[in-house]
């Protein structure tokens, strides 16, 4: 007689593994969601930091630092503000 199980039958180990919840299956769900939200959070923080950066540059380089930076721009390039 061949040493095979009937079609569709499970061994004891397979049955036990099937009933154990997989923590990786549930724990990996937030990863892609948080990854998708990340660029939005970075953009929001960047926009909120702009006044602080402007203040720090004015304090460290003087209030006319932007004129010096704009003077070094090639002709025809618009200033970013």
PDB file of N, CA, C and O in Angstrom:
ATOM      1  N   UNK A   1       0.846  -1.164   0.000  1.00  0.00           N
ATOM      2  CA  UNK A   1       0.000   0.000   0.000  1.00  0.00           C
ATOM      3  C   UNK A   1       0.897   1.235   0.000  1.00  0.00           C
ATOM      4  O   UNK A   1       1.838   1.306   0.791  1.00  0.00           O
ATOM      5  N   UNK A   2       0.626   2.207  -0.869  1.00  0.00           N
ATOM      6  CA  UNK A   2       1.453   3.407  -0.929  1.00  0.00           C
ATOM      7  C   UNK A   2       1.277   4.255   0.335  1.00  0.00           C
ATOM      8  O   UNK A   2       0.232   4.223   0.986  1.00  0.00           O
ATOM      9  N   UNK A   3       2.326   5.010   0.659  1.00  0.00           N
ATOM     10  CA  UNK A   3       2.317   5.842   1.855  1.00  0.00           C
ATOM     11  C   UNK A   3       1.850   7.254   1.466  1.00  0.00           C
ATOM     12  O   UNK A   3       2.648   8.190   1.414  1.00  0.00           O
ATOM     13  N   UNK A   4       0.560   7.387   1.198  1.00  0.00           N
ATOM     14  CA  UNK A   4       0.000   8.679   0.818  1.00  0.00           C
ATOM     15  C   UNK A   4      -1.277   8.925   1.593  1.00  0.00           C
ATOM     16  O   UNK A   4      -1.964   7.995   2.014  1.00  0.00           O
ATOM     17  N   UNK A   5      -1.581  10.216   1.772  1.00  0.00           N
ATOM     18  CA  UNK A   5      -2.830  10.567   2.446  1.00  0.00           C
ATOM     19  C   UNK A   5      -3.909  10.780   1.381  1.00  0.00           C
ATOM     20  O   UNK A   5      -3.592  11.038   0.220  1.00  0.00           O
ATOM     21  N   UNK A   6      -5.139  10.677   1.761  1.00  0.00           N
ATOM     22  CA  UNK A   6      -6.214  10.905   0.791  1.00  0.00           C
ATOM     23  C   UNK A   6      -6.229  12.366   0.338  1.00  0.00           C
ATOM     24  O   UNK A   6      -5.782  13.252   1.065  1.00  0.00           O
ATOM     25  N   UNK A   7      -6.738  12.605  -0.848  1.00  0.00           N
ATOM     26  CA  UNK A   7      -6.803  13.949  -1.403  1.00  0.00           C
ATOM     27  C   UNK A   7      -7.626  14.857  -0.486  1.00  0.00           C
ATOM     28  O   UNK A   7      -8.744  14.503  -0.112  1.00  0.00           O
ATOM     29  N   UNK A   8      -7.084  16.027  -0.121  1.00  0.00           N
ATOM     30  CA  UNK A   8      -7.798  16.977   0.715  1.00  0.00           C
ATOM     31  C   UNK A   8      -7.580  16.793   2.211  1.00  0.00           C
ATOM     32  O   UNK A   8      -8.004  17.641   2.995  1.00  0.00           O
ATOM     33  N   UNK A   9      -6.940  15.728   2.622  1.00  0.00           N
ATOM     34  CA  UNK A   9      -6.714  15.502   4.051  1.00  0.00           C
ATOM     35  C   UNK A   9      -5.517  16.339   4.506  1.00  0.00           C
ATOM     36  O   UNK A   9      -4.591  16.587   3.734  1.00  0.00           O
ATOM     37  N   UNK A  10      -5.549  16.766   5.757  1.00  0.00           N
ATOM     38  CA  UNK A  10      -4.451  17.551   6.324  1.00  0.00           C
ATOM     39  C   UNK A  10      -3.734  16.740   7.383  1.00  0.00           C
ATOM     40  O   UNK A  10      -4.323  15.886   8.046  1.00  0.00           O
ATOM     41  N   UNK A  11      -2.466  17.023   7.527  1.00  0.00           N
ATOM     42  CA  UNK A  11      -1.748  16.394   8.619  1.00  0.00           C
ATOM     43  C   UNK A  11      -2.033  17.193   9.879  1.00  0.00           C
ATOM     44  O   UNK A  11      -2.617  18.274   9.798  1.00  0.00           O
ATOM     45  N   UNK A  12      -1.641  16.695  11.028  1.00  0.00           N
ATOM     46  CA  UNK A  12      -1.878  17.385  12.293  1.00  0.00           C
ATOM     47  C   UNK A  12      -1.124  18.711  12.332  1.00  0.00           C
ATOM     48  O   UNK A  12      -1.636  19.699  12.858  1.00  0.00           O
ATOM     49  N   UNK A  13       0.076  18.738  11.786  1.00  0.00           N
ATOM     50  CA  UNK A  13       0.864  19.967  11.780  1.00  0.00           C
ATOM     51  C   UNK A  13       0.217  21.021  10.888  1.00  0.00           C
ATOM     52  O   UNK A  13       0.151  22.187  11.275  1.00  0.00           O
ATOM     53  N   UNK A  14      -0.249  20.650   9.734  1.00  0.00           N
ATOM     54  CA  UNK A  14      -0.887  21.608   8.838  1.00  0.00           C
ATOM     55  C   UNK A  14      -2.153  22.180   9.465  1.00  0.00           C
ATOM     56  O   UNK A  14      -2.436  23.368   9.313  1.00  0.00           O
ATOM     57  N   UNK A  15      -2.899  21.366  10.149  1.00  0.00           N
ATOM     58  CA  UNK A  15      -4.117  21.844  10.804  1.00  0.00           C
ATOM     59  C   UNK A  15      -3.795  22.823  11.919  1.00  0.00           C
ATOM     60  O   UNK A  15      -4.502  23.817  12.084  1.00  0.00           O
ATOM     61  N   UNK A  16      -2.750  22.568  12.685  1.00  0.00           N
ATOM     62  CA  UNK A  16      -2.379  23.453  13.781  1.00  0.00           C
ATOM     63  C   UNK A  16      -1.866  24.785  13.251  1.00  0.00           C
ATOM     64  O   UNK A  16      -2.173  25.840  13.806  1.00  0.00           O
ATOM     65  N   UNK A  17      -1.094  24.736  12.192  1.00  0.00           N
ATOM     66  CA  UNK A  17      -0.552  25.967  11.621  1.00  0.00           C
ATOM     67  C   UNK A  17      -1.673  26.815  11.039  1.00  0.00           C
ATOM     68  O   UNK A  17      -1.628  28.042  11.132  1.00  0.00           O
ATOM     69  N   UNK A  18      -2.653  26.197  10.455  1.00  0.00           N
ATOM     70  CA  UNK A  18      -3.744  26.942   9.847  1.00  0.00           C
ATOM     71  C   UNK A  18      -4.570  27.681  10.895  1.00  0.00           C
ATOM     72  O   UNK A  18      -5.169  28.708  10.574  1.00  0.00           O
ATOM     73  N   UNK A  19      -4.624  27.193  12.141  1.00  0.00           N
ATOM     74  CA  UNK A  19      -5.435  27.830  13.167  1.00  0.00           C
ATOM     75  C   UNK A  19      -4.701  28.910  13.949  1.00  0.00           C
ATOM     76  O   UNK A  19      -5.338  29.685  14.662  1.00  0.00           O
ATOM     77  N   UNK A  20      -3.385  28.980  13.837  1.00  0.00           N
ATOM     78  CA  UNK A  20      -2.611  29.974  14.570  1.00  0.00           C
ATOM     79  C   UNK A  20      -2.677  31.288  13.800  1.00  0.00           C
ATOM     80  O   UNK A  20      -2.316  31.329  12.624  1.00  0.00           O
ATOM     81  N   UNK A  21      -3.137  32.371  14.449  1.00  0.00           N
ATOM     82  CA  UNK A  21      -3.170  33.648  13.730  1.00  0.00           C
ATOM     83  C   UNK A  21      -1.765  34.127  13.400  1.00  0.00           C
ATOM     84  O   UNK A  21      -0.829  33.924  14.172  1.00  0.00           O
ATOM     85  N   UNK A  22      -1.635  34.747  12.276  1.00  0.00           N
ATOM     86  CA  UNK A  22      -0.342  35.213  11.804  1.00  0.00           C
ATOM     87  C   UNK A  22      -0.176  36.690  12.170  1.00  0.00           C
ATOM     88  O   UNK A  22      -0.811  37.546  11.555  1.00  0.00           O
ATOM     89  N   UNK A  23       0.668  37.004  13.163  1.00  0.00           N
ATOM     90  CA  UNK A  23       0.818  38.408  13.540  1.00  0.00           C
ATOM     91  C   UNK A  23       1.458  39.247  12.437  1.00  0.00           C
ATOM     92  O   UNK A  23       1.210  40.450  12.362  1.00  0.00           O
ATOM     93  N   UNK A  24       2.257  38.650  11.600  1.00  0.00           N
ATOM     94  CA  UNK A  24       2.883  39.408  10.515  1.00  0.00           C
ATOM     95  C   UNK A  24       1.847  39.819   9.487  1.00  0.00           C
ATOM     96  O   UNK A  24       1.978  40.873   8.866  1.00  0.00           O
ATOM     97  N   UNK A  25       0.834  39.015   9.299  1.00  0.00           N
ATOM     98  CA  UNK A  25      -0.218  39.346   8.343  1.00  0.00           C
ATOM     99  C   UNK A  25      -0.985  40.582   8.759  1.00  0.00           C
ATOM    100  O   UNK A  25      -1.330  41.406   7.912  1.00  0.00           O
ATOM    101  N   UNK A  26      -1.260  40.729  10.045  1.00  0.00           N
ATOM    102  CA  UNK A  26      -2.001  41.891  10.522  1.00  0.00           C
ATOM    103  C   UNK A  26      -1.066  43.066  10.781  1.00  0.00           C
ATOM    104  O   UNK A  26      -1.456  44.219  10.594  1.00  0.00           O
ATOM    105  N   UNK A  27       0.138  42.795  11.200  1.00  0.00           N
ATOM    106  CA  UNK A  27       1.080  43.855  11.527  1.00  0.00           C
ATOM    107  C   UNK A  27       1.667  44.533  10.307  1.00  0.00           C
ATOM    108  O   UNK A  27       2.164  45.654  10.412  1.00  0.00           O
ATOM    109  N   UNK A  28       1.626  43.890   9.159  1.00  0.00           N
ATOM    110  CA  UNK A  28       2.211  44.488   7.970  1.00  0.00           C
ATOM    111  C   UNK A  28       1.238  45.396   7.238  1.00  0.00           C
ATOM    112  O   UNK A  28       1.644  46.091   6.306  1.00  0.00           O
ATOM    113  N   UNK A  29      -0.027  45.418   7.623  1.00  0.00           N
ATOM    114  CA  UNK A  29      -1.011  46.245   6.928  1.00  0.00           C
ATOM    115  C   UNK A  29      -0.727  47.741   7.073  1.00  0.00           C
ATOM    116  O   UNK A  29      -0.815  48.447   6.068  1.00  0.00           O
ATOM    117  N   UNK A  30      -0.393  48.275   8.254  1.00  0.00           N
ATOM    118  CA  UNK A  30      -0.162  49.718   8.364  1.00  0.00           C
ATOM    119  C   UNK A  30       1.062  50.215   7.602  1.00  0.00           C
ATOM    120  O   UNK A  30       1.149  51.406   7.303  1.00  0.00           O
ATOM    121  N   UNK A  31       1.991  49.352   7.285  1.00  0.00           N
ATOM    122  CA  UNK A  31       3.204  49.785   6.598  1.00  0.00           C
ATOM    123  C   UNK A  31       2.945  50.507   5.289  1.00  0.00           C
ATOM    124  O   UNK A  31       3.402  51.639   5.126  1.00  0.00           O
ATOM    125  N   UNK A  32       2.231  49.901   4.350  1.00  0.00           N
ATOM    126  CA  UNK A  32       1.963  50.606   3.085  1.00  0.00           C
ATOM    127  C   UNK A  32       1.107  51.863   3.276  1.00  0.00           C
ATOM    128  O   UNK A  32       1.285  52.846   2.556  1.00  0.00           O
ATOM    129  N   UNK A  33       0.193  51.839   4.228  1.00  0.00           N
ATOM    130  CA  UNK A  33      -0.651  53.008   4.474  1.00  0.00           C
ATOM    131  C   UNK A  33       0.208  54.164   4.978  1.00  0.00           C
ATOM    132  O   UNK A  33       0.085  55.289   4.494  1.00  0.00           O
ATOM    133  N   UNK A  34       1.078  53.886   5.951  1.00  0.00           N
ATOM    134  CA  UNK A  34       1.943  54.934   6.478  1.00  0.00           C
ATOM    135  C   UNK A  34       2.940  55.420   5.427  1.00  0.00           C
ATOM    136  O   UNK A  34       3.286  56.601   5.395  1.00  0.00           O
ATOM    137  N   UNK A  35       3.394  54.521   4.582  1.00  0.00           N
ATOM    138  CA  UNK A  35       4.312  54.900   3.509  1.00  0.00           C
ATOM    139  C   UNK A  35       3.630  55.842   2.522  1.00  0.00           C
ATOM    140  O   UNK A  35       4.250  56.786   2.032  1.00  0.00           O
ATOM    141  N   UNK A  36       2.367  55.590   2.233  1.00  0.00           N
ATOM    142  CA  UNK A  36       1.624  56.447   1.308  1.00  0.00           C
ATOM    143  C   UNK A  36       1.357  57.820   1.913  1.00  0.00           C
ATOM    144  O   UNK A  36       1.309  58.811   1.184  1.00  0.00           O
ATOM    145  N   UNK A  37       1.184  57.898   3.222  1.00  0.00           N
ATOM    146  CA  UNK A  37       0.911  59.177   3.878  1.00  0.00           C
ATOM    147  C   UNK A  37       2.179  59.991   4.135  1.00  0.00           C
ATOM    148  O   UNK A  37       2.101  61.201   4.344  1.00  0.00           O
ATOM    149  N   UNK A  38       3.327  59.349   4.122  1.00  0.00           N
ATOM    150  CA  UNK A  38       4.588  60.003   4.454  1.00  0.00           C
ATOM    151  C   UNK A  38       4.905  61.249   3.638  1.00  0.00           C
ATOM    152  O   UNK A  38       5.241  62.274   4.230  1.00  0.00           O
ATOM    153  N   UNK A  39       4.817  61.215   2.304  1.00  0.00           N
ATOM    154  CA  UNK A  39       5.138  62.424   1.535  1.00  0.00           C
ATOM    155  C   UNK A  39       4.249  63.615   1.890  1.00  0.00           C
ATOM    156  O   UNK A  39       4.712  64.756   1.867  1.00  0.00           O
ATOM    157  N   UNK A  40       3.002  63.371   2.211  1.00  0.00           N
ATOM    158  CA  UNK A  40       2.119  64.458   2.626  1.00  0.00           C
ATOM    159  C   UNK A  40       2.561  65.085   3.934  1.00  0.00           C
ATOM    160  O   UNK A  40       2.507  66.304   4.102  1.00  0.00           O
ATOM    161  N   UNK A  41       2.996  64.247   4.856  1.00  0.00           N
ATOM    162  CA  UNK A  41       3.481  64.756   6.144  1.00  0.00           C
ATOM    163  C   UNK A  41       4.753  65.577   5.945  1.00  0.00           C
ATOM    164  O   UNK A  41       4.923  66.627   6.565  1.00  0.00           O
ATOM    165  N   UNK A  42       5.638  65.101   5.088  1.00  0.00           N
ATOM    166  CA  UNK A  42       6.885  65.828   4.824  1.00  0.00           C
ATOM    167  C   UNK A  42       6.583  67.175   4.169  1.00  0.00           C
ATOM    168  O   UNK A  42       7.188  68.184   4.532  1.00  0.00           O
ATOM    169  N   UNK A  43       5.661  67.206   3.215  1.00  0.00           N
ATOM    170  CA  UNK A  43       5.303  68.464   2.557  1.00  0.00           C
ATOM    171  C   UNK A  43       4.692  69.446   3.542  1.00  0.00           C
ATOM    172  O   UNK A  43       5.018  70.633   3.518  1.00  0.00           O
ATOM    173  N   UNK A  44       3.815  68.968   4.401  1.00  0.00           N
ATOM    174  CA  UNK A  44       3.172  69.835   5.392  1.00  0.00           C
ATOM    175  C   UNK A  44       4.207  70.427   6.344  1.00  0.00           C
ATOM    176  O   UNK A  44       4.166  71.619   6.649  1.00  0.00           O
ATOM    177  N   UNK A  45       5.123  69.602   6.806  1.00  0.00           N
ATOM    178  CA  UNK A  45       6.163  70.093   7.718  1.00  0.00           C
ATOM    179  C   UNK A  45       7.069  71.099   7.017  1.00  0.00           C
ATOM    180  O   UNK A  45       7.502  72.075   7.629  1.00  0.00           O
ATOM    181  N   UNK A  46       7.355  70.870   5.749  1.00  0.00           N
ATOM    182  CA  UNK A  46       8.185  71.801   4.996  1.00  0.00           C
ATOM    183  C   UNK A  46       7.521  73.158   4.846  1.00  0.00           C
ATOM    184  O   UNK A  46       8.176  74.191   4.977  1.00  0.00           O
ATOM    185  N   UNK A  47       6.230  73.160   4.573  1.00  0.00           N
ATOM    186  CA  UNK A  47       5.509  74.420   4.442  1.00  0.00           C
ATOM    187  C   UNK A  47       5.434  75.160   5.773  1.00  0.00           C
ATOM    188  O   UNK A  47       5.517  76.388   5.809  1.00  0.00           O
ATOM    189  N   UNK A  48       5.280  74.427   6.848  1.00  0.00           N
ATOM    190  CA  UNK A  48       5.211  75.056   8.162  1.00  0.00           C
ATOM    191  C   UNK A  48       6.576  75.569   8.613  1.00  0.00           C
ATOM    192  O   UNK A  48       6.644  76.496   9.419  1.00  0.00           O
ATOM    193  N   UNK A  49       7.661  74.986   8.110  1.00  0.00           N
ATOM    194  CA  UNK A  49       9.005  75.382   8.528  1.00  0.00           C
ATOM    195  C   UNK A  49       9.509  76.597   7.764  1.00  0.00           C
ATOM    196  O   UNK A  49      10.489  77.216   8.180  1.00  0.00           O
ATOM    197  N   UNK A  50       8.871  76.949   6.669  1.00  0.00           N
ATOM    198  CA  UNK A  50       9.343  78.047   5.834  1.00  0.00           C
ATOM    199  C   UNK A  50       9.521  79.359   6.590  1.00  0.00           C
ATOM    200  O   UNK A  50      10.567  79.987   6.426  1.00  0.00           O
ATOM    201  N   UNK A  51       8.571  79.818   7.407  1.00  0.00           N
ATOM    202  CA  UNK A  51       8.788  81.063   8.153  1.00  0.00           C
ATOM    203  C   UNK A  51       9.971  80.972   9.126  1.00  0.00           C
ATOM    204  O   UNK A  51      10.696  81.949   9.310  1.00  0.00           O
ATOM    205  N   UNK A  52      10.162  79.825   9.735  1.00  0.00           N
ATOM    206  CA  UNK A  52      11.282  79.665  10.672  1.00  0.00           C
ATOM    207  C   UNK A  52      12.612  79.731   9.934  1.00  0.00           C
ATOM    208  O   UNK A  52      13.566  80.324  10.436  1.00  0.00           O
ATOM    209  N   UNK A  53      12.686  79.140   8.765  1.00  0.00           N
ATOM    210  CA  UNK A  53      13.920  79.180   7.966  1.00  0.00           C
ATOM    211  C   UNK A  53      14.187  80.614   7.512  1.00  0.00           C
ATOM    212  O   UNK A  53      15.320  81.093   7.571  1.00  0.00           O
ATOM    213  N   UNK A  54      13.140  81.286   7.063  1.00  0.00           N
ATOM    214  CA  UNK A  54      13.285  82.686   6.635  1.00  0.00           C
ATOM    215  C   UNK A  54      13.806  83.559   7.786  1.00  0.00           C
ATOM    216  O   UNK A  54      14.704  84.378   7.593  1.00  0.00           O
ATOM    217  N   UNK A  55      13.246  83.379   8.954  1.00  0.00           N
ATOM    218  CA  UNK A  55      13.673  84.145  10.125  1.00  0.00           C
ATOM    219  C   UNK A  55      15.141  83.851  10.468  1.00  0.00           C
ATOM    220  O   UNK A  55      15.909  84.767  10.758  1.00  0.00           O
ATOM    221  N   UNK A  56      15.517  82.585  10.432  1.00  0.00           N
ATOM    222  CA  UNK A  56      16.898  82.208  10.759  1.00  0.00           C
ATOM    223  C   UNK A  56      17.884  82.795   9.749  1.00  0.00           C
ATOM    224  O   UNK A  56      18.962  83.253  10.129  1.00  0.00           O
ATOM    225  N   UNK A  57      17.521  82.783   8.466  1.00  0.00           N
ATOM    226  CA  UNK A  57      18.407  83.357   7.453  1.00  0.00           C
ATOM    227  C   UNK A  57      18.510  84.867   7.616  1.00  0.00           C
ATOM    228  O   UNK A  57      19.593  85.436   7.478  1.00  0.00           O
ATOM    229  N   UNK A  58      17.390  85.518   7.907  1.00  0.00           N
ATOM    230  CA  UNK A  58      17.424  86.970   8.136  1.00  0.00           C
ATOM    231  C   UNK A  58      18.288  87.314   9.340  1.00  0.00           C
ATOM    232  O   UNK A  58      19.038  88.291   9.325  1.00  0.00           O
ATOM    233  N   UNK A  59      18.174  86.508  10.369  1.00  0.00           N
ATOM    234  CA  UNK A  59      18.950  86.765  11.586  1.00  0.00           C
ATOM    235  C   UNK A  59      20.438  86.498  11.372  1.00  0.00           C
ATOM    236  O   UNK A  59      21.279  87.255  11.857  1.00  0.00           O
ATOM    237  N   UNK A  60      20.763  85.442  10.659  1.00  0.00           N
ATOM    238  CA  UNK A  60      22.165  85.060  10.483  1.00  0.00           C
ATOM    239  C   UNK A  60      22.872  85.800   9.371  1.00  0.00           C
ATOM    240  O   UNK A  60      24.053  86.123   9.496  1.00  0.00           O
ATOM    241  N   UNK A  61      22.162  86.078   8.270  1.00  0.00           N
ATOM    242  CA  UNK A  61      22.802  86.691   7.109  1.00  0.00           C
ATOM    243  C   UNK A  61      22.413  88.148   6.908  1.00  0.00           C
ATOM    244  O   UNK A  61      22.985  88.834   6.061  1.00  0.00           O
ATOM    245  N   UNK A  62      21.453  88.618   7.675  1.00  0.00           N
ATOM    246  CA  UNK A  62      20.971  89.991   7.498  1.00  0.00           C
ATOM    247  C   UNK A  62      19.706  89.996   6.647  1.00  0.00           C
ATOM    248  O   UNK A  62      19.416  89.039   5.929  1.00  0.00           O
ATOM    249  N   UNK A  63      18.977  91.073   6.741  1.00  0.00           N
ATOM    250  CA  UNK A  63      17.678  91.128   6.061  1.00  0.00           C
ATOM    251  C   UNK A  63      17.796  91.267   4.552  1.00  0.00           C
ATOM    252  O   UNK A  63      16.814  91.056   3.840  1.00  0.00           O
ATOM    253  N   UNK A  64      18.975  91.618   4.048  1.00  0.00           N
ATOM    254  CA  UNK A  64      19.128  91.814   2.606  1.00  0.00           C
ATOM    255  C   UNK A  64      19.815  90.633   1.929  1.00  0.00           C
ATOM    256  O   UNK A  64      20.329  90.783   0.820  1.00  0.00           O
ATOM    257  N   UNK A  65      19.837  89.475   2.560  1.00  0.00           N
ATOM    258  CA  UNK A  65      20.512  88.306   1.991  1.00  0.00           C
ATOM    259  C   UNK A  65      19.865  87.864   0.686  1.00  0.00           C
ATOM    260  O   UNK A  65      20.557  87.383  -0.211  1.00  0.00           O
ATOM    261  N   UNK A  66      18.548  88.018   0.566  1.00  0.00           N
ATOM    262  CA  UNK A  66      17.850  87.543  -0.634  1.00  0.00           C
ATOM    263  C   UNK A  66      18.277  88.358  -1.858  1.00  0.00           C
ATOM    264  O   UNK A  66      18.365  87.811  -2.957  1.00  0.00           O
ATOM    265  N   UNK A  67      18.542  89.653  -1.687  1.00  0.00           N
ATOM    266  CA  UNK A  67      19.009  90.465  -2.820  1.00  0.00           C
ATOM    267  C   UNK A  67      20.335  89.938  -3.349  1.00  0.00           C
ATOM    268  O   UNK A  67      20.551  89.911  -4.560  1.00  0.00           O
ATOM    269  N   UNK A  68      21.220  89.521  -2.456  1.00  0.00           N
ATOM    270  CA  UNK A  68      22.511  88.974  -2.877  1.00  0.00           C
ATOM    271  C   UNK A  68      22.330  87.644  -3.600  1.00  0.00           C
ATOM    272  O   UNK A  68      23.036  87.354  -4.566  1.00  0.00           O
ATOM    273  N   UNK A  69      21.387  86.843  -3.130  1.00  0.00           N
ATOM    274  CA  UNK A  69      21.130  85.551  -3.782  1.00  0.00           C
ATOM    275  C   UNK A  69      20.500  85.787  -5.148  1.00  0.00           C
ATOM    276  O   UNK A  69      20.877  85.141  -6.125  1.00  0.00           O
ATOM    277  N   UNK A  70      19.531  86.717  -5.222  1.00  0.00           N
ATOM    278  CA  UNK A  70      18.870  87.010  -6.496  1.00  0.00           C
ATOM    279  C   UNK A  70      19.847  87.609  -7.511  1.00  0.00           C
ATOM    280  O   UNK A  70      19.696  87.395  -8.714  1.00  0.00           O
ATOM    281  N   UNK A  71      20.846  88.357  -7.037  1.00  0.00           N
ATOM    282  CA  UNK A  71      21.822  88.957  -7.943  1.00  0.00           C
ATOM    283  C   UNK A  71      22.659  87.888  -8.640  1.00  0.00           C
ATOM    284  O   UNK A  71      23.136  88.118  -9.752  1.00  0.00           O
ATOM    285  N   UNK A  72      22.845  86.749  -8.029  1.00  0.00           N
ATOM    286  CA  UNK A  72      23.641  85.669  -8.618  1.00  0.00           C
ATOM    287  C   UNK A  72      22.858  84.785  -9.572  1.00  0.00           C
ATOM    288  O   UNK A  72      23.428  83.868 -10.164  1.00  0.00           O
ATOM    289  N   UNK A  73      21.571  85.037  -9.736  1.00  0.00           N
ATOM    290  CA  UNK A  73      20.714  84.220 -10.606  1.00  0.00           C
ATOM    291  C   UNK A  73      20.970  84.618 -12.078  1.00  0.00           C
ATOM    292  O   UNK A  73      21.110  85.805 -12.374  1.00  0.00           O
ATOM    293  N   UNK A  74      21.029  83.664 -12.976  1.00  0.00           N
ATOM    294  CA  UNK A  74      21.221  83.985 -14.404  1.00  0.00           C
ATOM    295  C   UNK A  74      20.061  84.845 -14.926  1.00  0.00           C
ATOM    296  O   UNK A  74      18.944  84.738 -14.419  1.00  0.00           O
ATOM    297  N   UNK A  75      20.308  85.687 -15.922  1.00  0.00           N
ATOM    298  CA  UNK A  75      19.237  86.525 -16.479  1.00  0.00           C
ATOM    299  C   UNK A  75      18.097  85.679 -17.035  1.00  0.00           C
ATOM    300  O   UNK A  75      18.321  84.613 -17.610  1.00  0.00           O
ATOM    301  N   UNK A  76      16.902  86.156 -16.860  1.00  0.00           N
ATOM    302  CA  UNK A  76      15.726  85.443 -17.370  1.00  0.00           C
ATOM    303  C   UNK A  76      15.124  84.446 -16.414  1.00  0.00           C
ATOM    304  O   UNK A  76      14.050  83.909 -16.688  1.00  0.00           O
ATOM    305  N   UNK A  77      15.773  84.180 -15.304  1.00  0.00           N
ATOM    306  CA  UNK A  77      15.234  83.243 -14.323  1.00  0.00           C
ATOM    307  C   UNK A  77      14.437  84.012 -13.282  1.00  0.00           C
ATOM    308  O   UNK A  77      14.944  84.965 -12.689  1.00  0.00           O
ATOM    309  N   UNK A  78      13.224  83.615 -13.063  1.00  0.00           N
ATOM    310  CA  UNK A  78      12.375  84.299 -12.080  1.00  0.00           C
ATOM    311  C   UNK A  78      12.781  83.892 -10.673  1.00  0.00           C
ATOM    312  O   UNK A  78      13.245  82.775 -10.444  1.00  0.00           O
ATOM    313  N   UNK A  79      12.601  84.808  -9.742  1.00  0.00           N
ATOM    314  CA  UNK A  79      12.893  84.527  -8.329  1.00  0.00           C
ATOM    315  C   UNK A  79      11.803  83.639  -7.756  1.00  0.00           C
ATOM    316  O   UNK A  79      10.628  83.803  -8.084  1.00  0.00           O
ATOM    317  N   UNK A  80      12.180  82.719  -6.919  1.00  0.00           N
ATOM    318  CA  UNK A  80      11.229  81.825  -6.243  1.00  0.00           C
ATOM    319  C   UNK A  80      10.861  82.448  -4.910  1.00  0.00           C
ATOM    320  O   UNK A  80      11.734  82.698  -4.079  1.00  0.00           O
ATOM    321  N   UNK A  81       9.600  82.697  -4.699  1.00  0.00           N
ATOM    322  CA  UNK A  81       9.143  83.290  -3.433  1.00  0.00           C
ATOM    323  C   UNK A  81       7.892  82.633  -2.964  1.00  0.00           C
ATOM    324  O   UNK A  81       7.359  82.998  -1.916  1.00  0.00           O
TER     325      UNK A  81
END
